[in-house]
Amino acid sequence: MAVDVARKREELLVLRERILRAANDLAADDEGHGEINSAAGDQHLADHASDLVDLEVDLSLEENAGNVIAEIDDALARIDNGTYGTCAACGAPIPEERLDAVPYATLCLDDKRREEHA
């Protein structure tokens, strides 16, 4: 069964927008954290540490969002050039179930498992 690339394109665009919105929300929430360093003397050490951990988690999520956006953009380019749904390692079709789970997947499940265990 062939992958419905028009449907996948729409799913990818919706997912991309959701991730961008979430990352922008995180960035907006982090704008007030510049005071962490300057207000540290007014805070209990545990509160300051907790704020720093929260900031690190948010920054990590923002970075991950950027990586996923890049993968989505690559998937959209693969749709445009006709290679979407083809495993980059073995050239076999990526099962639609895998693309439903990870619409920007570049590897079939067997090759993804091999990559993770290498």
N, C-alpha and C positions, 0 to 999 in steps of 0.2 A: 504494500500500500504506500503510495507516494505521500510525502509530507505536504500539507496545505501551507505553502510558504506565505501566502497572503495573510492567513490567520496567525502564523507564527510572527510575521513582521509586526502585526498589530499588538500581539502579546508582548513582544520585546519592547516596543515603543511605550506601552503602558507601564511595564516593569521599570524601564529606564526613567520615566517621569516620576514614579513612586519613589525610587531610590534617590533621585536628585532632590525631591522635596524633603525626604527624611534627612539627607545630608545637610541641606540648607537649614532645616530646623535645628539640627545639632550645632551647626556653626553659629546660628543666631543665639542659641542658649549659651555657647561658650564665650561670647563676646564680653560678658561680665567677669570672666575668670582672670582678666589681667590684674585684678585687684588681689589675687591670691598672694603674690609676692609682697605687695606693699602692705597688705593688711595682716600678714602672718603674725606680727607682734601682738595683734589684738585677739588672735584666735588661740584656743587650746591646741596643743600640738596634734592631738588625735583628730580634731576637726580639720586642721590644715592638711594632714595626711589623707584624710577621707576626700577632701576637695581635690587633691592632686590625683588620687586614684580615679575619681570620677572624670577628671579632665583627660587623663591618659586613655581611659576606656572610650570616651567620646572621640578623641583624636584617632584612635585605632579604628573605630567604626567609620569615621569619615574617610580614612585611607582605604579601608576595605570597600566602601561604596565607590570610590574612584576606580578601584580595580575591576569591580563588577560592571561599572559603566563602560569601561574599556572593552571588556569581554562582550558586552551587549553590542557595542559599536562594531566589533569584529564580526559578530554573528550577522548583523544587518548587512555588512559588506559581503559576507559569504552568500547571503540571499541574493544580493545584486549580481554577484559573479557566478551564481549557479552551483556553488559548492556546499551550500547549507545542507546539513543532514548527512554529510559524508565524513567518515572518520579520517582525521588528519594523519593517523599513523598507518592504518591498514587499507584505507580506501573503501571499506565496506559501509553500507548504509547504517546510520545510527538509528536504532529502533525509536519509533514515535513515542513510546512510553518514556524513554530516556529524555527525549526532547521536551516532553510534557513536564517532566520533573526539573530539568535544567535546560531551558530553551536556548542557552548560549553554549551548550556542550560542543566540544570539538573532537571528542574521542568516544568511541563505543565503550560499553561497560568493561569489556575484557581489557582493552588498552588502557583505560583509566585505572583499573586495578593494578595492571603491570607498572604504570607510571608511579602510583602511590607506594608500591613495594620495592621500587628500584633504589 
